[in-house]
Structure formats: C-alpha cells, structure tokens
Amino acid sequence: MSENGIDTNKKIKLLYIDDEENNLTALKATFRREFEIDTAISANEARNLMIDNVYEVIISDQRMPETTGVEFFQEIKQTHPDPVRILLTGYADINAVVAAINQGEIYRYLQKPWKEFDLKINIKGASEIYRLREANRDLTEELQEANKKLKTVNKQMEFLVRQSMLS
C-alpha cells in the first residue's frame, strides 16, 4: 500500500475483448503473471462478464462482427463508467480514433500487432488512473462525512453560546 492509499501490490484486473481467439490467447499468455485477465470473444460475452466482475482496465478490438470497440465503450460508459478503456485495432482508421476519443472516452488507442512493452506500460498507466480516481472518491466521501460532523459540532457550539448568553 502506498502513502496515497492505493494498493500497488494488488494485481490489475482487466478485460480483453477480441473476436479473434488467437489474440485473446496471446494477451493472456503474455501477461498472465502480471495481471488478472478475463477475455471475451464478443461484446455480448464481455457484458455478461461485467455483471459479476469489476475491471480496472478494459481493452477492446475496434473491428468486431456485432459491434465496434468504440460502440461497445460508448455503451458501457453509461453503466460502467469507472474502468479505463484502451482500444486496439489493426487498421489505421483516423475516424475510429476520433470517435473513440470523443464518444467512448478512451485512455489510449493502440495499433495491432501490439508491442508487449507498450501495452504493458499503457495497462499500468490506465490502472493507476483508475486507482487514483477510486482513492479520490474515497477521500471525497471521508471529507464530506467530516464536514457533516463539523456542522453538527458547530450547531451544538452555537446553541451552547446562545444558552450561556441567556443565563
């Protein structure tokens, strides 16, 4: 655990969606020791996994049969806004990049075939953003609770001051 309340020893939990089984297998084999990885062959399978799991990072292929990665990210940000999103594609499609950034709120857009070091660094960066946001939410909640208590104490003090003035 670091000084800012973020557990840096906890394995990063990520979901990778790709319609090509070989890509799913390659990513899982490459990073299985470093990350906790779930894979999905389709957006529908990914949605099902997201019902029971919390992911820090979601990686999706752009071109899939039933939906694009951008469309998937756009959809899930309504129900799962917290995971940081990374889009992978084998195609240099500037329109997909713009759409991904504007509509899917992605953290990074990376080209296939991915380079192990680049993908690893981007996953770690995405996880750090996720964990910082989580820590920020926790601190904000603590601050709000402290403010409520302070207001209560303040009201009690005001009451006591008024009572002593009347005596």
DRENTI-639778 format. One record per residue (C-alpha): residue number from 1; x, y, z; residue in one letter. Coordinates in Angstrom, 3 decimals, decimal comma. Last residue first. Layout:
REM residues N
<k: NUM&u: X&v: Y&w: Z&r: a>
...
This chain:
REM residues 167
<k: 167&u: -28,014&v: 32,793&w: 31,548&r: s>
<k: 166&u: -29,180&v: 33,903&w: 28,108&r: l>
<k: 165&u: -25,624&v: 34,392&w: 26,842&r: m>
<k: 164&u: -24,666&v: 30,907&w: 28,064&r: s>
<k: 163&u: -27,585&v: 29,378&w: 26,132&r: q>
<k: 162&u: -26,644&v: 31,238&w: 22,965&r: r>
<k: 161&u: -23,033&v: 30,002&w: 23,239&r: v>
<k: 160&u: -24,235&v: 26,454&w: 23,906&r: l>
<k: 159&u: -26,509&v: 26,527&w: 20,837&r: f>
<k: 158&u: -23,723&v: 27,894&w: 18,649&r: e>
<k: 157&u: -21,422&v: 25,137&w: 19,922&r: m>
<k: 156&u: -24,010&v: 22,465&w: 19,135&r: q>
<k: 155&u: -24,503&v: 23,895&w: 15,647&r: k>
<k: 154&u: -20,732&v: 23,857&w: 15,069&r: n>
<k: 153&u: -20,464&v: 20,272&w: 16,315&r: v>
<k: 152&u: -23,163&v: 19,225&w: 13,832&r: t>
<k: 151&u: -21,509&v: 21,189&w: 11,031&r: k>
<k: 150&u: -18,171&v: 19,547&w: 11,842&r: l>
<k: 149&u: -19,741&v: 16,096&w: 11,726&r: k>
<k: 148&u: -21,208&v: 16,810&w: 8,286&r: k>
<k: 147&u: -17,858&v: 18,201&w: 7,103&r: n>
<k: 146&u: -16,059&v: 15,054&w: 8,304&r: a>
<k: 145&u: -18,529&v: 12,917&w: 6,331&r: e>
<k: 144&u: -17,993&v: 15,015&w: 3,207&r: q>
<k: 143&u: -14,218&v: 14,746&w: 3,644&r: l>
<k: 142&u: -14,391&v: 10,967&w: 4,030&r: e>
<k: 141&u: -16,531&v: 10,721&w: 0,881&r: e>
<k: 140&u: -14,065&v: 12,908&w: -1,026&r: t>
<k: 139&u: -11,180&v: 10,760&w: 0,204&r: l>
<k: 138&u: -12,899&v: 7,600&w: -1,034&r: d>
<k: 137&u: -13,689&v: 9,179&w: -4,404&r: r>
<k: 136&u: -10,070&v: 10,360&w: -4,757&r: n>
<k: 135&u: -8,797&v: 6,872&w: -3,915&r: a>
<k: 134&u: -11,007&v: 5,400&w: -6,654&r: e>
<k: 133&u: -9,916&v: 8,054&w: -9,153&r: r>
<k: 132&u: -6,281&v: 7,343&w: -8,265&r: l>
<k: 131&u: -6,891&v: 3,607&w: -8,682&r: r>
<k: 130&u: -8,426&v: 4,014&w: -12,142&r: y>
<k: 129&u: -5,676&v: 6,401&w: -13,267&r: i>
<k: 128&u: -3,034&v: 3,984&w: -11,993&r: e>
<k: 127&u: -4,771&v: 1,153&w: -13,803&r: s>
<k: 126&u: -4,665&v: 3,058&w: -17,086&r: a>
<k: 125&u: -0,952&v: 3,737&w: -16,635&r: g>
<k: 124&u: -0,281&v: 0,067&w: -15,848&r: k>
<k: 123&u: -2,245&v: -1,033&w: -18,911&r: i>
<k: 122&u: -0,409&v: 1,547&w: -21,038&r: n>
<k: 121&u: 3,005&v: 0,397&w: -19,826&r: i>
<k: 120&u: 2,129&v: -3,256&w: -20,504&r: k>
<k: 119&u: 0,787&v: -2,438&w: -23,970&r: l>
<k: 118&u: 3,930&v: -0,562&w: -24,899&r: d>
<k: 117&u: 6,265&v: -3,268&w: -23,529&r: f>
<k: 116&u: 4,424&v: -6,126&w: -25,243&r: e>
<k: 115&u: 4,163&v: -4,442&w: -28,634&r: k>
<k: 114&u: 0,682&v: -4,649&w: -30,050&r: w>
<k: 113&u: 0,017&v: -6,073&w: -33,502&r: p>
<k: 112&u: -2,127&v: -4,150&w: -33,637&r: k>
<k: 111&u: -2,170&v: -0,398&w: -33,120&r: q>
<k: 110&u: -3,028&v: 1,320&w: -29,850&r: l>
<k: 109&u: -5,660&v: 3,922&w: -28,953&r: y>
<k: 108&u: -5,346&v: 5,076&w: -25,362&r: r>
<k: 107&u: -7,463&v: 6,367&w: -22,471&r: y>
<k: 106&u: -10,767&v: 6,019&w: -24,280&r: i>
<k: 105&u: -13,755&v: 8,264&w: -23,755&r: e>
<k: 104&u: -16,011&v: 6,154&w: -25,957&r: g>
<k: 103&u: -17,633&v: 9,030&w: -27,811&r: q>
<k: 102&u: -14,946&v: 11,671&w: -28,347&r: n>
<k: 101&u: -11,775&v: 9,620&w: -28,020&r: i>
<k: 100&u: -13,089&v: 6,550&w: -29,741&r: a>
<k: 99&u: -14,824&v: 8,564&w: -32,448&r: a>
<k: 98&u: -11,607&v: 10,439&w: -33,237&r: v>
<k: 97&u: -9,580&v: 7,233&w: -33,348&r: v>
<k: 96&u: -12,203&v: 5,409&w: -35,396&r: a>
<k: 95&u: -12,230&v: 8,272&w: -37,895&r: n>
<k: 94&u: -8,430&v: 8,096&w: -38,097&r: i>
<k: 93&u: -8,568&v: 4,459&w: -39,213&r: d>
<k: 92&u: -5,137&v: 2,854&w: -39,308&r: a>
<k: 91&u: -6,377&v: -0,715&w: -39,089&r: y>
<k: 90&u: -5,093&v: -3,479&w: -36,829&r: g>
<k: 89&u: -7,022&v: -2,056&w: -33,925&r: t>
<k: 88&u: -6,772&v: -1,849&w: -30,179&r: l>
<k: 87&u: -8,853&v: 0,495&w: -27,997&r: l>
<k: 86&u: -7,992&v: 1,060&w: -24,329&r: i>
<k: 85&u: -10,652&v: 1,964&w: -21,746&r: r>
<k: 84&u: -10,262&v: 2,878&w: -18,077&r: v>
<k: 83&u: -12,918&v: 1,187&w: -15,982&r: p>
<k: 82&u: -15,063&v: 3,623&w: -13,959&r: d>
<k: 81&u: -18,046&v: 4,494&w: -16,164&r: p>
<k: 80&u: -19,684&v: 1,051&w: -16,042&r: h>
<k: 79&u: -23,403&v: 1,521&w: -16,776&r: t>
<k: 78&u: -23,324&v: 4,528&w: -19,123&r: q>
<k: 77&u: -19,661&v: 4,011&w: -20,083&r: k>
<k: 76&u: -20,701&v: 0,575&w: -21,257&r: i>
<k: 75&u: -22,498&v: 1,754&w: -24,407&r: e>
<k: 74&u: -19,851&v: 4,190&w: -25,650&r: q>
<k: 73&u: -17,165&v: 1,604&w: -24,987&r: f>
<k: 72&u: -19,038&v: -1,008&w: -27,033&r: f>
<k: 71&u: -19,689&v: 1,449&w: -29,868&r: e>
<k: 70&u: -15,995&v: 2,402&w: -29,929&r: v>
<k: 69&u: -14,943&v: -1,265&w: -29,914&r: g>
<k: 68&u: -17,165&v: -1,892&w: -32,887&r: t>
<k: 67&u: -20,272&v: -4,026&w: -32,696&r: t>
<k: 66&u: -21,604&v: -7,406&w: -33,843&r: e>
<k: 65&u: -18,728&v: -8,572&w: -36,066&r: p>
<k: 64&u: -15,715&v: -6,997&w: -34,337&r: m>
<k: 63&u: -13,433&v: -4,237&w: -35,558&r: r>
<k: 62&u: -12,140&v: -1,970&w: -32,785&r: q>
<k: 61&u: -10,567&v: -4,603&w: -30,517&r: d>
<k: 60&u: -11,276&v: -3,901&w: -26,904&r: s>
<k: 59&u: -9,230&v: -3,407&w: -23,767&r: i>
<k: 58&u: -10,983&v: -2,802&w: -20,461&r: i>
<k: 57&u: -8,982&v: -1,673&w: -17,443&r: v>
<k: 56&u: -9,901&v: -1,515&w: -13,761&r: e>
<k: 55&u: -12,469&v: -4,268&w: -14,021&r: y>
<k: 54&u: -15,212&v: -5,177&w: -11,562&r: v>
<k: 53&u: -16,796&v: -8,553&w: -12,143&r: n>
<k: 52&u: -20,255&v: -10,107&w: -11,829&r: d>
<k: 51&u: -22,268&v: -8,220&w: -14,461&r: i>
<k: 50&u: -19,132&v: -7,249&w: -16,386&r: m>
<k: 49&u: -18,623&v: -10,850&w: -17,502&r: l>
<k: 48&u: -22,032&v: -10,822&w: -19,200&r: n>
<k: 47&u: -21,253&v: -7,552&w: -20,986&r: r>
<k: 46&u: -17,960&v: -9,062&w: -22,202&r: a>
<k: 45&u: -19,789&v: -12,088&w: -23,635&r: e>
<k: 44&u: -22,079&v: -9,709&w: -25,515&r: n>
<k: 43&u: -19,137&v: -7,667&w: -26,784&r: a>
<k: 42&u: -17,653&v: -10,830&w: -28,243&r: s>
<k: 41&u: -14,789&v: -13,311&w: -27,787&r: i>
<k: 40&u: -14,335&v: -12,304&w: -24,143&r: a>
<k: 39&u: -11,213&v: -12,489&w: -22,017&r: t>
<k: 38&u: -10,591&v: -12,165&w: -18,289&r: d>
<k: 37&u: -7,152&v: -11,197&w: -17,082&r: i>
<k: 36&u: -5,651&v: -10,781&w: -13,603&r: e>
<k: 35&u: -2,377&v: -9,079&w: -14,439&r: f>
<k: 34&u: 1,349&v: -9,702&w: -14,035&r: e>
<k: 33&u: 1,718&v: -13,468&w: -14,314&r: r>
<k: 32&u: -0,964&v: -13,832&w: -17,001&r: r>
<k: 31&u: 0,531&v: -11,057&w: -19,164&r: f>
<k: 30&u: 1,885&v: -12,808&w: -22,257&r: t>
<k: 29&u: -0,337&v: -15,890&w: -22,113&r: a>
<k: 28&u: -3,491&v: -13,797&w: -21,668&r: k>
<k: 27&u: -2,527&v: -11,468&w: -24,497&r: l>
<k: 26&u: -1,676&v: -14,324&w: -26,848&r: a>
<k: 25&u: -4,813&v: -16,347&w: -26,038&r: t>
<k: 24&u: -7,127&v: -13,418&w: -26,657&r: l>
<k: 23&u: -5,330&v: -12,574&w: -29,901&r: n>
<k: 22&u: -5,539&v: -16,181&w: -31,093&r: n>
<k: 21&u: -9,293&v: -16,300&w: -30,328&r: e>
<k: 20&u: -10,013&v: -13,449&w: -32,754&r: e>
<k: 19&u: -13,270&v: -11,670&w: -31,900&r: d>
<k: 18&u: -11,485&v: -9,509&w: -29,353&r: d>
<k: 17&u: -12,466&v: -8,278&w: -25,895&r: i>
<k: 16&u: -9,866&v: -8,013&w: -23,128&r: y>
<k: 15&u: -10,950&v: -7,492&w: -19,515&r: l>
<k: 14&u: -8,529&v: -6,328&w: -16,879&r: l>
<k: 13&u: -7,869&v: -6,719&w: -13,177&r: k>
<k: 12&u: -4,554&v: -5,206&w: -12,104&r: i>
<k: 11&u: -2,936&v: -7,357&w: -9,442&r: k>
<k: 10&u: -2,917&v: -5,796&w: -5,968&r: k>
<k: 9&u: 0,544&v: -4,783&w: -4,775&r: n>
<k: 8&u: 0,062&v: -1,084&w: -5,586&r: t>
<k: 7&u: -2,799&v: -0,735&w: -3,130&r: d>
<k: 6&u: -3,574&v: 2,973&w: -3,376&r: i>
<k: 5&u: -3,991&v: 4,867&w: -0,116&r: g>
<k: 4&u: -1,828&v: 7,852&w: -1,088&r: n>
<k: 3&u: 1,103&v: 6,612&w: 1,033&r: e>
<k: 2&u: 1,437&v: 3,382&w: -0,938&r: s>
<k: 1&u: 0,000&v: 0,000&w: 0,000&r: m>
